[in-house]
Amino acid sequence: MMRRGVLIAAGAAAVVGVAVATVVAAALWRVPLAQALLDRAIAELDIPGARATVQRLAVDRLRAVDLVAGERAELAIESVEIEFAIPELLRGRIDRLAVDGPTLRLDVRAGAAPFGSLQPLVDRARRDGGSDEAEPRAGGLPAVELNDARIAAETPYGPASLALDGAYGGRRAGDPTLRLDGRLSSDWARLDARLSATGDPQGSAEARIAISDGAVELPGDLLRIRRLSGDLDLRVAEGRPQSGEGELAADGLAVAGTPFDRAEAGFALSRDRAELSARLASDDDSFALSLDGRAEALDAAPEVGLELTATIGEAAPLWALGRPPWPRGGRGRIALAAAGQLPGLPRLTADPAAWLAWLAEGALSGTATAEVSRLALSGAPAEAEAEASLDLDAAWADGGLRLATRRENRLAASGLSAEDLTAYGLPADLAAE
């Protein structure tokens, strides 16, 4: 959602920037003429419901107020002020952009167009957005201020509001420092977050994200987090990660009615090695999950390893979600271990397809073990029990997964009749012990 907040400033700059350039070309510095030229520029942009009022025009700045876009005012901005020097403006550059009181209204419910009447414009901008390799504009970006911004969203769980304030040092300040503060508030979630970063157009940057005072409570006991906190530090050079570390912790967590003592995840990154860990355990030990991962030789073709173990028992509400013939009770365990090699890391990108293509080129192999014990089978006599184990060899190569049994697998049951076996789709003459 932070990226959508930055789009508010970018959209305002596009509308007012066209008008400023037109005014300069006309070489007449009068507000009525500037207003007429601004109206014409907005009309040429073909933005539904767009309008704005020029409040002040001088030789070094322009101030516009009451900017609106969208048939239902999906984007509204109290004021935009642009500072410039005439020689720089003639070359298409401005010194400072201040955006005050922007509000963006979104609808992220199923089947809705998130940006309302502005959705076709957003889709067109995405299609025409250009390549990640585009050259940065000569002279750099202007200083930018974002004050009292708000994203008002309709979500499946009710309304939510994200308040944003931020600043970018820009070319004139000689300090490409970014600061962005956000606070999410709703009946079902709250979150305070701060992003601070420095960087350059060549793809080098240092960033820190801090999360505090977070909480979530979704309807129907789907998810509850009493307190969410964490931080992330990352350094990137030429578009590639160099070092970083982070952690995220959730206290008072409950998922689908299952209470957990604590959930935590962390990672550490250096130029040639990365480590990841995650732990989750319920208060009554009816569910536990642990994950450990590593990657070495990140600057070449990474060698990776992964271990995952999960256990679940009948006391976990997650177990009760199963429907017959899901067993009434018992305990299960899954263990996965894999190792292999991936191709060299791509440049950082927000395109999911690029990361999926990168994973598809890797080669991994490992083992999977699944065990269940003391299963109380639905519809079977109370004294009937079953247990089973399954061991597999797994291999991922050429974008496909291949599985093969690793040893003789076992299914054992007691207290079952031929009719019980038939009800579970098993042969009536299946040998049982």
N, C-alpha and C positions, 0 to 999 in steps of 0.2 A: 504494500500500500504506500510505502514511502516513495517509490518510483512514480506512482500516480500523483503524489503531491508535487514532485518536481515538474511534472507535465503542466501543472497550473501556470507556473512561471513561464515555461517555454511557450505555451499557447498565447499568453498575454503579450509576450515579447514579439511574437510573430505578427499579431494584429496591429499593435502600436508601431512596430518597426516599419511596416509598410507605409503607414501614414506619415511617419517622420520623414522618410526618404522622399515621399511625394511633396511634402511641404518644402523641403530644402530645394527640390528641383524647381518649384514654383517661385522661390526666392521672395515670398511675401509672408511676413510674420504677423498675421492677424488671426485671432481665434475663430471668427466665423468662416473664413476660408479654410482654415485647418480642419474645422468640423466637417465642411462639405467634402474635402478630400478624404478625410477619415471614413466618412459614410460610404464613399465610392469604393475605397480600398476594401472595406468590410464586405460590401456587396460582391466584389470580384472574388473574394475568398469562398463565397457560397456556403457560409456557416448558418444553419437555421437559427432564427430568432436572435441573431447577433446585433448588438448595438453598444455604443459607448459615447461618452460626452467629453469633449476637450475642455478642461477647466483653465489651464494656463499653458502659454507657449512663449518661450524666450529664446535668446540666441544660444543658450547652453542647456536647455531642458524642456521637456514636455510632460505635462501631467494630465492624465485622463481618469475620469471617475465613472462609476456606475456601468462597468463593463459586464455584459451579459451574453451568454451563448446558449443555444438550445431552446426548443419550443416550450419547455417547462423550466427554463433557467437552470439547466443541469450544471452550468458553470457560471458563477457570479463573482465579481471582484470589486471591492470597494474602490480601490484606486491603484494606478500604475504610474510610476514616475521614472522617466528616462533622463539621464544626464549624458551629455556628449560634447565633443569639440567639433566644430564644423569641418575641419580638414579630415578628421578621423571618420566622421559620419559619412562624408562623400565616398569613403572607401568601404562603407558598410559596417563600421565598427562603432560601438557605443561604450561609454565608460562605466555606467552604473545602471542597474535595473532594480527598482524597489517595488515589490508587490505586497499590498496591504489588504487583509481581509478577504482572501479568496475562499470560496466554498465550492467544492465539487460533490455532486450528488450521484451516488452509484446505486445500482440494484443488482446484487449478486445472488438473488434467489433463482432457483431452477427455472429455466425457460425464459428468463428475462434478458433483455439487452442491457448489459452493465451500464453503458453510458447513455441510455435512453435515445433521444433523437439525435445525439451526437455520435452514435455508434457507427454509422456509415463513414463519417469523417475519420474516426479512430481507425477503422479497418483500412481505409485508404492510406492513412499515414503509415500503418504497419507494412503494407505492401510496398510503399514507396520509400521506406525508411533508409535504404542504402545498405552498404556493406559495413561490417565491423572494421574493415581495413581502410575506411575512408580517412583521408588526410585531415588533420585538425586545421581549423581556420587560422590563417596567419594572424599573429598578434594575440592569440589566446582569447579567453572568454572575459566578459565584463564582470565587475563585482556585482553580486546578486544578494538581495535581502528578501526574505520571505517572512512576513509577519502575520500572526493570528490566522494562519491557514486552517481549514477544516475540511475533512472528507466525511460526508454523511452517507452512510451505507445502510441499505435495507438488506438484511441477511436472513437465512432460514430460521435463525433463532431470535430475531427481533432487531430493532434498530441499533446501530453502533456508530460512534463518532471518533475520528482520529484527528487530534489537534497537532499542528506542526508549526515550528518556528525554525528558521535556519539562515545561514549566511555562507557565501563563498567569497574568498578574498579577491579573486579575479586578477586580471592583468594589471590594472592601475595600482593596486595595493602591493604588487610584486610578491604576493604570498598566496599560492594556490591551496588555501586551507578551507576545508568544508566542515561545517557544523550543522547538524540536524537533530532537533529534539522533537520527540513525539510522545503523545499520551493517548492510549486507546481507552475508551470508556463506553460501557453499555450495561444493560441489566445482567448480562451473562459473562462479561470479561472486562478486565482492566489491565493496563500495562504501561509502564514508563520505560522509554528507551532513548539512548543517546548515541549518535554516530558522529565521530570526529575523524577526519582523514586529511592527508596531504598527498599530492600527486603531481604528475606532469603529463603532457600529451603523449610522451613516448611509452606510456604504460607502466610507469613505476609509481608505487603508492604505498602508504602506510595507513592503516585504518584500525579503529577501535570501536567496538559496539558494546555497550553496557545495558543490561536489562535489570530492572528492579521493580519491586512492588507489582508483580504480575499475579493474576488470579483468573481462573476460568471455572464456570459452572454451567454446563449445557443441560437443557431439559432432559427429563427421562433418565437421569443417572448415567447419561452417555459418557460424560467426562467431567471430573472435578479436580481442580488444582487450587489448594489453599494459598500457596506462595510459589512463584516462579522467579528465578533469578539466574543470572549468568553473565559471562563476558567473553569477548572474542578479540584477539589481537592478530593482525595479519600484515605481512609485508610482501609486496609484489614487485618484481622487476621485469620490465619488457613483457608485461602481460602474463608472467608465470610466477606462481607462489614461491617465496624464498624461505620464509619462516613464519611460525604462528603457533598460537596455543589458545585453547578455549575450554569452557565448561558450562554446562547447563544443568540445573538442579530443580526438581519439583518436589515440594513437600505437601503432605496431605492430599496425595493423589488417589483418585478412584476412577477406574475404567469399567464401564458396564456394571457398576455396583460392586466391583472388587476393590477393596481398600488396599493401598500399598503404603509401606512405611516411607519409602523414598525412591525416587527415580533420578538417576544421574548419568550424564554422558560427558566425555571429555576427549580432547585430541591434542596431539603435539606434532609439530611440523618443522622440519629443517629442510635444507636444500636437497638432501638425498634420502630422507627417511620420514615416514609418517606413521603415527600410531593412533588407534581409535579404541575406545572402550565404552561400554554401556552396561548398567546394572539396573535391574528392576525386581523387586520382591514384595509379595503381599505380607500383610501383618501376620497372618496365620500359616504362612508357608504353603498355602495351597497353590501358589503360582510363583515361578521364579524364571528370570531370563538373564543370561549373561552373554555378552558379545565382545570379542577381542579381535582386532584386525591390525595388520601391519603392512607397510609397503616400503621397499628399499630400492635404491638406484632410481630415484625419481627423475634425475636429470637424463636418464637414458631410457631403457625399457624396464619399467618397474616390475620387481618380483613381489608378489603379494601372498598373504596368508590370512586365513579367516577361521575362527572357531566360534561356534554358537551352540549354546545348550539351553533348553527350555523344559520345564516340568510343569504339569498341571494336575490338580487333584479334584475330586468330586465336590469339595467344599467351595471351590471357586465358582462365583456366579457365571463365569464364562462357560463352565462345563454344562450348566443348566440350560444354556442357549440351544444345545443340540436337541433334535427331535428324534423320536423312535425311527429306526432301530438304534439310535445313539444310546450307549450304556447308561444305566441309572447311576452307576458309581464306578470308582476305580481310580487309577493313577496312570499318567502317561509321561514319557520322556522322549525328547528328540535331541540328537547330537549331530552337528555338522562340522566337518573339518575340510578345508580346501586350500590349495596352494597352486601357484602358477605364475604366468607372466602376462603383462598387458603392454600394449604399444606405448611409445613415448607420450607424455601428457600433452594434450592440445592446449592452445591458448585459451585463457579464461573466456567463457562465453555464456550467455543466458539461454542459448538455443538447446533445448533438451535433445533434439535429434542429433546434434553433434556429439553429445556425451553417449547416447545410445550406440551410435556408429563406432565410437571409440571402444566401448565395452565389447561390441560384437567382434572386434578384431583380436581380442584376447584369447588365451588358452588357459583353462583351469582344470584341475582334477582333484578328486577328494573322495570322502566317504560320508555316508549318511546312515544313522542308526535310529530306529524307532522302536520303542518298547512300551507295552501296556501291561498292567498287572491288576489282579483283583477286580476284573471287570464284572459288574452286576448287569447282566444283559436284560434289556427291556423285553417284557412279555415272557421271560423264562422263569422257572421256579426260583424262589428266594435263595435257595442254597446253591444255585448254579453260578459258577464263576469261570472266567476265561483269562488267558494271558497269551501274549504273542510278542514276537520280536522279528524285526526285518532289518537286514544289513545290505546296503547297496554301495556299489562303486559308481561315481558320477564323473562325467567329463563334459566340459564346455569348450567347444572349438567350432570355428567357422560359423558363429552365430547360432549354434544349435546345442541342445542338451541331450546327452546319452546316458542312460541308466542301465545297470546290470547287477544282478544279485551277486553278493560277495561270498556267501557261504550258505549252507542249508538253513533256511528260515523255519521258524517254529510257531505253531499254533496249538495251544493246549486248552482243553475245557473239561469241566466236570459238572455232573448233575443235569446234562442235557439229553433230551429224548430225540428220536429221529424227527418228530414233528417240529421240535425247536430248531433243529438244524435246517430243515426245509424252509421254515419261516424266515431265516436269515439268508436264504439263497444258497445254502451249502448242500452238498450231496448228503442224502439221508444215511448212506453207508460210510460216511466219513469216520475214520477211526478216531476215537477220543480217549483221553486218559484221565 
